[in-house]
Amino acid sequence: MIYNKKEFYGGAALLAVFFVILFMMFQPIYHGHNAMQFLDHLYNSISKGSIDYSGQLKTETAPYKDKSVDLILPYKTEAEASQSAALFTQAGATAALEGSTLHVTGSLGAILDASLDDAKLMYDNDGDAMKAKYPIDPRRALFNWWTSLKLMDKVLKAQGEFEAAKMAGTVQTKAIEASYNYYGIDAQHITEDLALVSFSLIFYVLYTLWYGFAILFLFEGWGLKLSH
């Protein structure tokens, strides 16, 4: 039974408008995408714009230019080991393949710099340049770097080279992993779309409040009180 028609119908009207807007938000009217997809892409682009660490990390890896390493890296498959051997060779290191194991010797700094160069190419979405270096899918090549640096981190720690291991782990997570995850997304800074970002945040707050008031008026129209 409706006890307060004014509040009940007011709440029903608010709820109806809420669902009309919600329906429109799921229509592909934003450059072929719905509002959720459009905003997801926007925030991913802004997020990517703040994680380009390649230049900074190159400065941090500079002290390792003259540090030689001798590493036995065990991969899960022979294909992965073979593909990874090409990465180290491109970096100027020696990589001897024995089944699914690589025996890598060379400059740690040169290896890390080569991985950062590839991370930068992928950050810039330059998959063609990666294909010119390695005859495999660009994302696969970068994933091989991720795996190789993870193995290097583990082996260097076993050798007691904790600072070097930490550097390899940092390059793996801050450069390789980030570039892999954001490949294909155009980077931009929040200042480029500040008005749109501000509108989306304000709209989210107001839209949530709109729904809350609609439910509140409906309940009060039924004579029910929501606990505070």
N, C-alpha and C positions, 0 to 999 in steps of 0.2 A: 504494500500500500504506500502511495506517495503522500507524505505529510507536508512537504513544502515544494509546491510545483515550480515556483520561480527558481529555486536553487537546483532542483532536479533537472529541469529542462535546460537551464544554463550550463550545468555540468555535462549533459548529454550533447549539447551543441559544441562545447569545447572539445569533448572527446571525439565527436564526428570530424571536426576540423583537424584534430591531431592525426587521425587515421588517413584523412585525405592528403595531408602533407606527407605522411609516411609513405603512402602509395606513390606519390609523385617522386619521392626521394629514391625509390627503387626502379624508376623508369630510366632507360638509357638516353637521357636528354643532355648529358654533360659530355660533349665530344664523343658520343658513342658509349659512355659509361654512366652507371647510376651514381648518385651522390656519394654513396659509401666507397665505391671503387675510385671515384675521382679524388676524394679526400684522402683515401689510403695512399694513393699514388703521390699526392701532394706532400703528405707528411713523411713518406719514405724518401722523397727527393730532398726535403729539408734536412732530414736525418743524415742522409748521405753527404750533404754539403758540409757537415761538421766533423767528418771522420777521415779526412785525407791526411794520413800520417806519414806517407812515404818520404817526403822531404825531411821531416823531423827525424825519422828513424835512420835515414842515410847519414845524418850527422852523428847519431849515436853509434852506428856500426863502423864509423871511420877508424877508431882505435884498433879494430880487429883485422885491418888490411894485412898486417904482417904476421898474423897468428895462423900458423899451419895446423891443420887437423888431420887425423887419421882415424876414420870411422868405419865400422862395420854396421851397415843398416839392414835389418831384416824386414822385408816387405811380406805382405800376405800372399801375393801372386807374382809369378814371373813377369806377367805383362806389366804390372804396376812398377816392378823393379826396372824393367827395360825402358819404360817411358820416363821414369825418374832419372835414369842414367843420362838421358838427353839433356835434362835440366842442368845437371852438374857439369856436363861437358860444355854446354853453352856458357856456363859461368867460369870456364877456364880451369876447372878441377879435373882430376882423373877419376873415372868411375869404372871399376872392373866388375863385370856382371858374372855372378856364379849362381845360377838358378834364380831364386827369389831374393838373393842377397846382393847388396852392393858394397864394394870396398871403395870408399871415397877418400881421396887425399887432395889437399889444396888449401888455398887461403879461405879462412872462415869469412873474412870481410867481403871477399869477392863473391862468395856463394850467397851471402845475405844480401848484398847489393843487387845481384842478378834476380833474386826472388822479389826484391822491392821494385825493380824495373818492370817485371811482369805484373806485379800487383798494381802498379800505376797504369799500365796499359789496360788492364781489366777495369780499373776504377773509371778510366776514361771511355769505357765501352768499346775499346779498339780491339775487337776480337780478330779482325783480319791481320793485324800486326802479330798477334800471338800465333795464328795459323801459319804465318810466314816463318816463324821460328821453330814451331813444333807441328808435325803432321797429324795432330789429334785435335779433338774438340777443345776450344780455349778453356772452358770451365774444367775439363778433365785435367788439363795441364796445370791449372792453378790448384786444383785439388791434390795433385801429386806433390806440388810444393808444400801444401799444408801437411800432408802425410810425412814428407821427408823432414820438414822442420820439427815435427813432433818426435820423430825417431831420433833426430839429432839432439834434441833437448834431453831425451832419455839417456842416450849413449854418452853425451858430454857430462851429465851428472854422474854416471857410473865411473867416468874417468877423473872425477873430482874437479871438473872445469865448470863450477857453478855459475860464475858470472857469464861465461860464454853460453851456457845452457839457457840462462835467463834471457839473454839477448835473442837467441834463436826462438824461444817461446814467445817473446814480445812481438817479433816480426810475424810469427805465425798467427797470433790472435788479432793484433791491431792493424795489420796490413793485408795479409793473405786472406784471412777469414772474412774481414770486412769487404774487401773487393769481390770476393766470391759471392757473398750474400747480396750485394747491391749491384751486381753486374746486370746491365740492361736498363737500369734506372738512371735518369738524368739528374745530376746533382744541382741543387740550387740553395741559396741562402734565404733565411726567413725574411730578410728585408726586401727581397724581390716580390714577395706576395704577402706583405705584412697586413694589408687591408683584408684580404681573403681569409688569412689565418685568424685575425681578430674577429671577423664576422662569424666564422665557423665555431669559435669558442663561445662567443656571446650567444649565438643561436642555440648551441647545445645546452647552455644553462637555462635559457628562456624556454626552450622546448621541453626540457625536463620539468620545469616548474609548471608549465602549461598542463602537462599530463597530471601532475600532482594535484593541482587545483580542480581539474575536471573530476577526478576520483573523489576528492573531498566534497565537492558540491553534490555529486550523485549520492554519496553516503548520507549527507545531511538532508538531502531531499527525501530519502527513505526514513529519516528520523533516527539514523544511526550516528554515533559519535566516534570518531577515530581517536584512539589514545595518543597522547603527546609524550 
